[in-house]
Amino acid sequence: MPHRVAVLALDGLLPFELGIPDRIFGRSLDPVPGNQGGKLYEVVTCSVRPPGPVRTDSDFSILVEHGPEALATADTVVVPASYELGPVFDEGRLTEELAAAFALVRPGTRMVSICTGSYVLAAAGYLDGRPATTHWSAADHFQRTFPQVRVDPGVLFIDDGDVLTSAGVAAGIDLCLHLVRRDHGAAVATEIARRTVVPPYRDGGQAQYIHRPVPEPQFATTTAARAWALGRLERPILLRDMAQQESMSVRTFTRRFREEVGVSPGQWLTRQRVERARHLLESSDLSIDQVARDAGFGTATSLRQHLQAALGVPPTVYRRTFRASADTS
């Protein structure tokens, strides 16, 4: 059976954010390397009340055909943002309707929030003692309201195992793609991102979207250096070589790169090489040594260390996991 995702529609919801889970999880997929395709998820939208209209923050309501009982059968529950959270936002406590709805959620269900949906998870106790994020504009208020939560306002999303939170608005797309990547591998997530016309992975965090005083105009970028590096990940790449692609000093290039991408050139390179290794492990029969060389890590030991640090598993386990997923899909 497909993994069942219940999306909780609350009064005052943002239609864009409500639609993210269905857009990412709800479509059938053509076969891709490592996965036979088909329907990987079943998405159900539900309310805390019996079926009926739910207000949005726009000039229309939506008709939700499922009540809170849908939460009892969910493998994953997604809570998008709402502008009418009432005591959840003001006092950090659930309404009676929300408390009754969350009482139906089975133990072990994966809990996910998009944007300020994190307030609901925090009020329900799911974030106690855990790291979490929310929209950057609400981060200070969120931390004051829920001091037991370890708030990180600078990231696009946080994966804490069975509880995941995203930053504001479109970061919900990043988080949902991450869940697909975690469940079914990089190739499936990349195909869904391609259909959605979004990048499969965005570098940096939401700190780059926070309004700051406008700097002096800068016409030079690091785009060409990144494209150059992506075309030769299997080879040694030095910082000065990347800087030369933009005719910049190493110091200027490093500063400009971090301003544009949100991470250092070295961190960005490692991330790209990890993604290349994931793709090769899923879609090819290359040996671990060859995958390490083709991804630019040089040795199987280096690949193992970087994959363990990034994903928490060694290459052989990662390959076995997603090959098994493909064989049973």
Backbone hydrogen bonds in HBPLUS format (Angstrom, degrees):
<---DONOR---> <-ACCEPTOR-->    atom                        ^
c    i                          cat <-CA-CA->   ^        H-A-AA   ^      H-
h    n   atom  resd res      DA  || num        DHA   H-A  angle D-A-AA Bond
n    s   type  num  typ     dist DA aas  dist angle  dist       angle   num
A0003-HIS N   A0040-LEU O   3.27 MM  37  6.51 150.3  2.37 144.5 136.5     1
A0042-GLU N   A0003-HIS O   2.82 MM  39  6.02 157.0  1.87 145.5 147.6     2
A0075-ASP N   A0004-ARG O   2.84 MM  71  5.19 156.6  1.90 136.9 144.9     3
A0076-THR N   A0004-ARG O   3.09 MM  72  6.45 149.2  2.18 158.4 161.0     4
A0005-VAL N   A0042-GLU O   2.72 MM  37  5.96 170.8  1.73 162.9 165.4     5
A0044-VAL N   A0005-VAL O   2.81 MM  39  6.15 161.5  1.85 166.4 170.9     6
A0006-ALA N   A0076-THR O   2.87 MM  70  6.29 162.3  1.90 164.9 167.6     7
A0078-VAL N   A0006-ALA O   2.81 MM  72  6.18 163.1  1.84 157.5 162.2     8
A0007-VAL N   A0044-VAL O   2.79 MM  37  6.15 160.6  1.83 153.3 159.5     9
A0046-CYS N   A0007-VAL O   2.86 MM  39  6.06 166.8  1.87 159.0 160.6    10
A0008-LEU N   A0078-VAL O   2.90 MM  70  6.22 165.4  1.92 171.5 176.3    11
A0009-ALA N   A0046-CYS O   2.75 MM  37  5.90 175.1  1.76 178.2 176.5    12
A0013-LEU N   A0010-LEU O   3.09 MM   3  5.65 122.0  2.44 147.6 148.1    13
A0012-GLY N   A0055-ARG O   2.91 MM  43  5.42 140.2  2.07 108.4 120.5    14
A0083-TYR N   A0012-GLY O   2.82 MM  71  4.82 161.5  1.85 120.6 124.7    15
A0057-ASP N   A0013-LEU O   2.82 MM  44  5.78 135.8  2.02 166.6 158.5    16
A0017-GLU N   A0014-LEU O   3.05 MM   3  5.54 115.3  2.48 112.7 126.7    17
A0018-LEU N   A0014-LEU O   3.03 MM   4  6.27 160.2  2.07 159.6 165.9    18
A0019-GLY N   A0015-PRO O   3.09 MM   4  6.23 145.7  2.21 146.8 154.3    19
A0020-ILE N   A0017-GLU O   3.25 MM   3  5.29 149.4  2.34 100.3 108.9    20
A0023-ARG N   A0019-GLY O   3.04 MM   4  6.15 158.0  2.09 154.4 161.3    21
A0024-ILE N   A0020-ILE O   2.99 MM   4  6.20 156.8  2.05 161.0 166.6    22
A0025-PHE N   A0021-PRO O   2.70 MM   4  5.57 162.2  1.73 151.9 158.2    23
A0026-GLY N   A0022-ASP O   2.80 MM   4  4.41 138.2  1.97 115.4 127.1    24
A0029-LEU N   A0038-GLY O   2.98 MM   9  4.95 158.4  2.03 117.0 122.9    25
A0038-GLY N   A0029-LEU O   2.66 MM   9  4.95 157.6  1.71 143.8 145.2    26
A0032-VAL N   A0035-ASN O   3.00 MM   3  5.39 154.6  2.07 149.9 158.1    27
A0035-ASN N   A0032-VAL O   2.88 MM   3  5.39 163.8  1.91 147.0 144.6    28
A0047-SER N   A0066-HIS O   2.98 MM  19  6.40 141.2  2.13 139.2 148.7    29
A0052-GLY N   A0064-VAL O   2.93 MM  12  5.43 141.0  2.08 148.9 159.3    30
A0064-VAL N   A0052-GLY O   2.94 MM  12  5.43 164.0  1.96 144.4 141.7    31
A0054-VAL N   A0062-ILE O   2.78 MM   8  5.39 147.4  1.89 153.0 164.1    32
A0062-ILE N   A0054-VAL O   2.97 MM   8  5.39 161.9  2.01 148.5 152.2    33
A0070-ALA N   A0067-GLY O   3.22 MM   3  6.25 173.2  2.22 128.8 130.2    34
A0071-LEU N   A0068-PRO O   2.93 MM   3  5.65 155.7  1.99 121.0 127.5    35
A0072-ALA N   A0069-GLU O   3.10 MM   3  5.54 145.5  2.23 108.1 117.0    36
A0073-THR N   A0070-ALA O   3.31 MM   3  5.71 155.8  2.37 107.6 114.0    37
A0074-ALA N   A0071-LEU O   3.36 MM   3  5.23 167.8  2.37 103.2 106.5    38
A0110-ARG N   A0075-ASP O   2.99 MM  35  6.24 161.3  2.03 153.8 147.7    39
A0077-VAL N   A0110-ARG O   2.81 MM  33  6.26 158.2  1.85 167.0 174.3    40
A0112-VAL N   A0077-VAL O   2.81 MM  35  5.99 149.5  1.90 168.2 174.1    41
A0079-VAL N   A0112-VAL O   2.81 MM  33  6.21 150.8  1.89 144.7 153.8    42
A0114-ILE N   A0079-VAL O   3.00 MM  35  6.18 159.0  2.05 140.3 138.9    43
A0088-VAL N   A0085-LEU O   3.07 MM   3  5.33 150.3  2.16 140.0 132.8    44
A0089-PHE N   A0086-GLY O   3.06 MM   3  5.64 125.1  2.38 114.5 125.4    45
A0090-ASP N   A0086-GLY O   2.92 MM   4  6.09 171.8  1.93 156.0 158.8    46
A0091-GLU N   A0087-PRO O   2.80 MM   4  4.95 151.8  1.88 121.5 130.7    47
A0092-GLY N   A0087-PRO O   2.92 MM   5  6.25 115.6  2.35 147.8 162.3    48
A0093-ARG N   A0087-PRO O   3.29 MM   6  5.81 171.9  2.30 122.4 123.7    49
A0092-GLY N   A0088-VAL O   3.18 MM   4  4.54 129.5  2.45 103.2 113.5    50
A0099-ALA N   A0095-THR O   2.89 MM   4  6.11 166.5  1.91 155.7 159.9    51
A0100-ALA N   A0096-GLU O   2.96 MM   4  6.09 159.5  2.00 147.7 152.9    52
A0101-ALA N   A0097-GLU O   2.95 MM   4  6.17 151.4  2.04 144.2 152.7    53
A0102-PHE N   A0098-LEU O   2.85 MM   4  6.09 167.4  1.87 159.9 162.0    54
A0103-ALA N   A0099-ALA O   3.06 MM   4  6.18 133.7  2.28 137.9 149.7    55
A0104-LEU N   A0101-ALA O   3.04 MM   3  5.58 157.0  2.09 111.8 119.1    56
A0105-VAL N   A0102-PHE O   3.16 MM   3  5.32 154.9  2.22 104.8 112.0    57
A0109-THR N   A0106-ARG O   3.20 MM   3  5.75 153.5  2.28 138.9 138.1    58
A0111-MET N   A0162-ASP O   2.88 MM  51  6.24 162.9  1.91 159.0 158.0    59
A0164-LEU N   A0111-MET O   2.85 MM  53  6.34 158.6  1.90 157.8 165.1    60
A0113-SER N   A0164-LEU O   2.99 MM  51  6.53 144.2  2.12 145.9 157.1    61
A0166-SER N   A0113-SER O   3.04 MM  53  6.19 133.8  2.26 132.8 146.4    62
A0117-GLY N   A0114-ILE O   3.04 MM   3  5.27 159.1  2.08 126.8 130.4    63
A0115-CYS N   A0167-ALA O   3.16 MM  52  4.91 128.4  2.44 143.6 138.7    64
A0118-SER N   A0115-CYS O   3.32 MM   3  6.45 166.3  2.34 123.4 125.6    65
A0119-TYR N   A0116-THR O   3.05 MM   3  5.66 158.3  2.10 114.8 119.3    66
A0120-VAL N   A0117-GLY O   3.04 MM   3  5.46 129.4  2.31 107.0 118.5    67
A0121-LEU N   A0117-GLY O   3.39 MM   4  6.89 158.1  2.44 148.2 153.2    68
A0122-ALA N   A0118-SER O   2.87 MM   4  6.04 160.8  1.90 152.1 157.9    69
A0123-ALA N   A0119-TYR O   2.87 MM   4  6.01 161.7  1.90 148.0 153.1    70
A0124-ALA N   A0120-VAL O   3.00 MM   4  6.17 140.1  2.16 141.7 152.4    71
A0126-TYR N   A0121-LEU O   2.99 MM   5  5.38 141.0  2.15 164.2 156.3    72
A0125-GLY N   A0122-ALA O   2.98 MM   3  5.10 156.6  2.03 104.6 112.1    73
A0130-ARG N   A0127-LEU O   2.98 MM   3  5.11 165.4  2.00 131.4 129.6    74
A0129-GLY N   A0148-GLN O   2.92 MM  19  5.58 152.7  2.00 133.3 141.9    75
A0150-ARG N   A0130-ARG O   2.88 MM  20  5.78 165.3  1.90 149.5 150.4    76
A0132-ALA N   A0150-ARG O   2.98 MM  18  6.09 147.1  2.09 143.7 142.5    77
A0152-ASP N   A0132-ALA O   2.85 MM  20  6.11 156.7  1.91 161.5 168.3    78
A0138-ALA N   A0135-HIS O   2.91 MM   3  5.48 150.6  2.00 117.9 126.7    79
A0139-ALA N   A0136-TRP O   3.32 MM   3  5.11 158.6  2.37  98.2 104.6    80
A0142-PHE N   A0138-ALA O   2.80 MM   4  5.89 159.7  1.84 160.1 167.2    81
A0143-GLN N   A0139-ALA O   2.93 MM   4  6.14 156.7  1.98 148.9 154.2    82
A0144-ARG N   A0140-ASP O   3.01 MM   4  6.28 157.3  2.06 148.4 154.6    83
A0145-THR N   A0141-HIS O   2.87 MM   4  6.03 156.1  1.92 150.3 157.2    84
A0146-PHE N   A0142-PHE O   2.90 MM   4  5.99 149.8  2.00 145.8 153.9    85
A0149-VAL N   A0146-PHE O   3.02 MM   3  5.71 169.5  2.03 125.0 128.0    86
A0167-ALA N   A0156-LEU O   2.80 MM  11  5.02 158.2  1.84 143.4 137.9    87
A0158-ILE N   A0165-THR O   2.80 MM   7  5.40 155.5  1.86 159.7 166.5    88
A0165-THR N   A0158-ILE O   3.07 MM   7  5.40 152.1  2.15 145.7 153.9    89
A0160-ASP N   A0163-VAL O   3.00 MM   3  5.35 150.5  2.09 149.3 156.8    90
A0171-ALA N   A0168-GLY O   2.97 MM   3  5.60 170.3  1.98 136.9 136.0    91
A0172-GLY N   A0169-VAL O   2.91 MM   3  5.92 167.9  1.92 129.2 133.3    92
A0173-ILE N   A0170-ALA O   2.91 MM   3  5.43 144.8  2.03 111.7 120.6    93
A0175-LEU N   A0171-ALA O   3.00 MM   4  6.32 157.3  2.05 149.6 155.2    94
A0176-CYS N   A0172-GLY O   2.97 MM   4  6.13 162.6  2.00 144.6 149.3    95
A0177-LEU N   A0173-ILE O   2.91 MM   4  6.09 162.8  1.94 154.7 159.4    96
A0178-HIS N   A0174-ASP O   2.95 MM   4  6.12 146.8  2.06 139.6 149.4    97
A0179-LEU N   A0175-LEU O   2.96 MM   4  6.32 148.0  2.06 147.1 155.4    98
A0180-VAL N   A0176-CYS O   3.05 MM   4  6.41 156.1  2.11 147.2 153.1    99
A0181-ARG N   A0177-LEU O   2.87 MM   4  6.12 159.5  1.92 148.6 154.7   100
A0182-ARG N   A0178-HIS O   2.81 MM   4  6.05 151.7  1.88 146.9 155.0   101
A0183-ASP N   A0179-LEU O   2.80 MM   4  5.98 153.6  1.87 148.4 155.7   102
A0184-HIS N   A0180-VAL O   2.70 MM   4  5.64 166.2  1.72 156.8 160.5   103
A0185-GLY N   A0181-ARG O   2.88 MM   4  4.35 138.9  2.05 115.7 121.5   104
A0189-ALA N   A0185-GLY O   3.31 MM   4  6.58 169.2  2.33 149.9 153.0   105
A0190-THR N   A0186-ALA O   2.83 MM   4  5.93 157.0  1.88 151.2 157.7   106
A0191-GLU N   A0187-ALA O   3.06 MM   4  6.24 153.1  2.13 143.5 150.1   107
A0192-ILE N   A0188-VAL O   3.03 MM   4  6.32 160.3  2.07 154.0 159.0   108
A0193-ALA N   A0189-ALA O   2.89 MM   4  6.10 158.0  1.94 147.6 154.2   109
A0194-ARG N   A0190-THR O   2.87 MM   4  6.06 152.0  1.95 143.6 151.5   110
A0195-ARG N   A0191-GLU O   3.04 MM   4  6.32 155.5  2.11 146.6 152.2   111
A0196-THR N   A0192-ILE O   2.96 MM   4  6.15 142.0  2.10 142.7 153.8   112
A0197-VAL N   A0193-ALA O   2.88 MM   4  5.96 111.6  2.35 138.2 155.0   113
A0198-VAL N   A0193-ALA O   3.08 MM   5  5.28 166.9  2.10 144.4 148.5   114
A0197-VAL N   A0194-ARG O   3.22 MM   3  4.98 149.9  2.31  94.3 103.2   115
A0208-GLN N   A0205-GLY O   3.43 MM   3  6.32 161.5  2.47 118.0 120.2   116
A0209-TYR N   A0206-GLN O   2.89 MM   3  5.32 160.9  1.93 114.3 120.8   117
A0210-ILE N   A0207-ALA O   3.33 MM   3  5.44 163.1  2.36 104.9 109.9   118
A0226-ARG N   A0222-THR O   3.11 MM   4  6.40 154.2  2.18 151.6 158.6   119
A0227-ALA N   A0223-THR O   2.99 MM   4  6.30 162.7  2.02 155.1 159.8   120
A0228-TRP N   A0224-ALA O   2.89 MM   4  6.04 156.7  1.94 146.2 153.1   121
A0229-ALA N   A0225-ALA O   2.94 MM   4  6.12 156.8  1.99 144.1 150.1   122
A0230-LEU N   A0226-ARG O   2.92 MM   4  6.14 159.9  1.96 151.9 157.1   123
A0231-GLY N   A0227-ALA O   3.25 MM   4  6.42 138.3  2.43 140.0 149.5   124
A0232-ARG N   A0229-ALA O   3.01 MM   3  5.33 164.0  2.04 112.2 117.2   125
A0235-ARG N   A0232-ARG O   3.04 MM   3  5.60 165.1  2.06 118.3 123.1   126
A0241-ASP N   A0238-LEU O   3.04 MM   3  5.18 126.5  2.33  98.6 112.6   127
A0242-MET N   A0238-LEU O   3.19 MM   4  6.63 153.0  2.26 151.2 157.9   128
A0243-ALA N   A0239-LEU O   2.98 MM   4  6.27 159.9  2.02 151.4 157.4   129
A0244-GLN N   A0240-ARG O   2.95 MM   4  6.11 146.7  2.07 138.6 147.1   130
A0245-GLN N   A0242-MET O   3.11 MM   3  5.32 133.6  2.33  99.9 112.1   131
A0246-GLU N   A0243-ALA O   3.07 MM   3  5.49 146.6  2.19 108.0 117.3   132
A0248-MET N   A0243-ALA O   3.09 MM   5  5.27 173.3  2.10 140.7 142.7   133
A0247-SER N   A0244-GLN O   3.09 MM   3  4.67 158.1  2.14  95.5 102.3   134
A0253-PHE N   A0249-SER O   2.87 MM   4  6.00 168.7  1.89 158.5 162.2   135
A0254-THR N   A0250-VAL O   2.93 MM   4  5.99 164.2  1.95 148.3 152.5   136
A0255-ARG N   A0251-ARG O   3.12 MM   4  6.32 162.5  2.16 146.2 150.7   137
A0256-ARG N   A0252-THR O   2.88 MM   4  6.06 169.4  1.89 155.9 159.1   138
A0257-PHE N   A0253-PHE O   2.75 MM   4  5.84 160.2  1.79 154.2 160.2   139
A0258-ARG N   A0254-THR O   3.09 MM   4  6.22 164.0  2.11 146.3 150.0   140
A0259-GLU N   A0255-ARG O   3.03 MM   4  6.28 152.1  2.11 146.4 154.5   141
A0260-GLU N   A0256-ARG O   3.01 MM   4  6.23 152.2  2.08 148.7 155.4   142
A0261-VAL N   A0257-PHE O   2.83 MM   4  5.85 169.7  1.84 160.6 163.6   143
A0262-GLY N   A0258-ARG O   2.89 MM   4  4.79 141.0  2.05 118.0 129.7   144
A0268-TRP N   A0264-SER O   2.99 MM   4  6.23 161.3  2.03 156.2 161.8   145
A0269-LEU N   A0265-PRO O   2.93 MM   4  6.13 160.4  1.97 151.2 156.0   146
A0270-THR N   A0266-GLY O   3.07 MM   4  6.26 162.5  2.10 147.2 151.7   147
A0271-ARG N   A0267-GLN O   3.04 MM   4  6.25 158.6  2.08 146.9 152.6   148
A0272-GLN N   A0268-TRP O   3.00 MM   4  6.29 161.2  2.03 153.1 157.6   149
A0273-ARG N   A0269-LEU O   2.96 MM   4  6.18 155.8  2.02 151.4 158.1   150
A0274-VAL N   A0270-THR O   2.90 MM   4  6.12 152.0  1.98 149.2 157.0   151
A0275-GLU N   A0271-ARG O   2.99 MM   4  6.28 158.5  2.04 149.7 155.3   152
A0276-ARG N   A0272-GLN O   2.94 MM   4  6.20 154.2  2.01 143.7 151.0   153
A0277-ALA N   A0273-ARG O   2.90 MM   4  6.10 158.6  1.95 145.7 151.5   154
A0278-ARG N   A0274-VAL O   2.89 MM   4  6.15 156.4  1.94 149.9 156.4   155
A0279-HIS N   A0275-GLU O   3.04 MM   4  6.27 163.1  2.07 149.4 153.3   156
A0280-LEU N   A0276-ARG O   3.02 MM   4  6.30 160.7  2.06 150.3 155.4   157
A0281-LEU N   A0277-ALA O   2.86 MM   4  6.03 158.1  1.91 152.8 158.9   158
A0282-GLU N   A0278-ARG O   3.01 MM   4  6.18 150.5  2.10 148.2 155.6   159
A0283-SER N   A0279-HIS O   2.93 MM   4  5.96 157.9  1.98 150.8 156.8   160
A0284-SER N   A0280-LEU O   3.02 MM   4  5.30 136.3  2.22 140.9 142.3   161
A0291-VAL N   A0287-SER O   2.89 MM   4  6.19 159.7  1.93 155.1 161.2   162
A0292-ALA N   A0288-ILE O   2.92 MM   4  6.10 157.9  1.97 146.5 152.5   163
A0293-ARG N   A0289-ASP O   3.07 MM   4  6.38 153.4  2.14 143.2 150.0   164
A0294-ASP N   A0290-GLN O   2.83 MM   4  6.04 168.9  1.84 157.0 159.9   165
A0295-ALA N   A0291-VAL O   2.90 MM   4  5.95 144.2  2.03 147.6 156.1   166
A0297-PHE N   A0292-ALA O   2.82 MM   5  5.03 137.8  2.00 161.4 160.3   167
A0298-GLY N   A0292-ALA O   3.18 MM   6  5.46 132.2  2.42 119.4 113.7   168
A0296-GLY N   A0293-ARG O   3.14 MM   3  5.17 148.7  2.24  99.1 108.6   169
A0299-THR N   A0297-PHE O   2.93 MM   2  5.77 138.9  2.10 100.0  91.0   170
A0303-LEU N   A0299-THR O   3.03 MM   4  6.35 163.5  2.06 151.2 155.9   171
A0304-ARG N   A0300-ALA O   2.85 MM   4  5.97 161.1  1.88 146.7 152.2   172
A0305-GLN N   A0301-THR O   3.01 MM   4  6.25 158.1  2.06 146.7 152.1   173
A0306-HIS N   A0302-SER O   3.01 MM   4  6.24 165.2  2.03 154.1 157.6   174
A0307-LEU N   A0303-LEU O   2.85 MM   4  5.96 166.0  1.87 158.6 162.7   175
A0308-GLN N   A0304-ARG O   2.94 MM   4  5.91 156.7  1.99 143.6 150.6   176
A0309-ALA N   A0305-GLN O   3.01 MM   4  6.16 154.6  2.08 141.1 148.0   177
A0310-ALA N   A0306-HIS O   2.93 MM   4  6.08 153.4  2.00 144.5 151.7   178
A0311-LEU N   A0307-LEU O   2.76 MM   4  5.60 166.7  1.78 151.0 155.4   179
A0312-GLY N   A0308-GLN O   2.84 MM   4  4.40 134.4  2.05 112.7 124.0   180
A0318-TYR N   A0314-PRO O   3.04 MM   4  6.29 162.7  2.07 157.3 162.9   181
A0319-ARG N   A0315-PRO O   2.90 MM   4  6.11 169.4  1.91 157.6 159.8   182
A0320-ARG N   A0316-THR O   3.03 MM   4  6.13 162.5  2.06 143.3 148.6   183
A0321-THR N   A0317-VAL O   2.90 MM   4  6.01 156.6  1.95 150.1 156.2   184
A0322-PHE N   A0318-TYR O   3.15 MM   4  6.41 168.2  2.16 156.3 157.6   185
A0323-ARG N   A0319-ARG O   2.88 MM   4  5.90 146.9  1.99 149.6 159.1   186
A0324-ALA N   A0320-ARG O   2.97 MM   4  5.92 153.2  2.04 138.1 145.4   187
A0325-SER N   A0321-THR O   3.02 MM   4  6.27 147.4  2.13 136.8 146.1   188
A0326-ALA N   A0322-PHE O   3.12 MM   4  6.16 152.1  2.20 131.2 137.7   189
A0327-ASP N   A0323-ARG O   2.97 MM   4  6.20 153.0  2.05 145.7 153.0   190
A0328-THR N   A0324-ALA O   3.13 MM   4  6.30 137.6  2.32 143.3 152.9   191
A0329-SER N   A0326-ALA O   3.37 MM   3  5.22 153.3  2.45  95.5 103.1   192
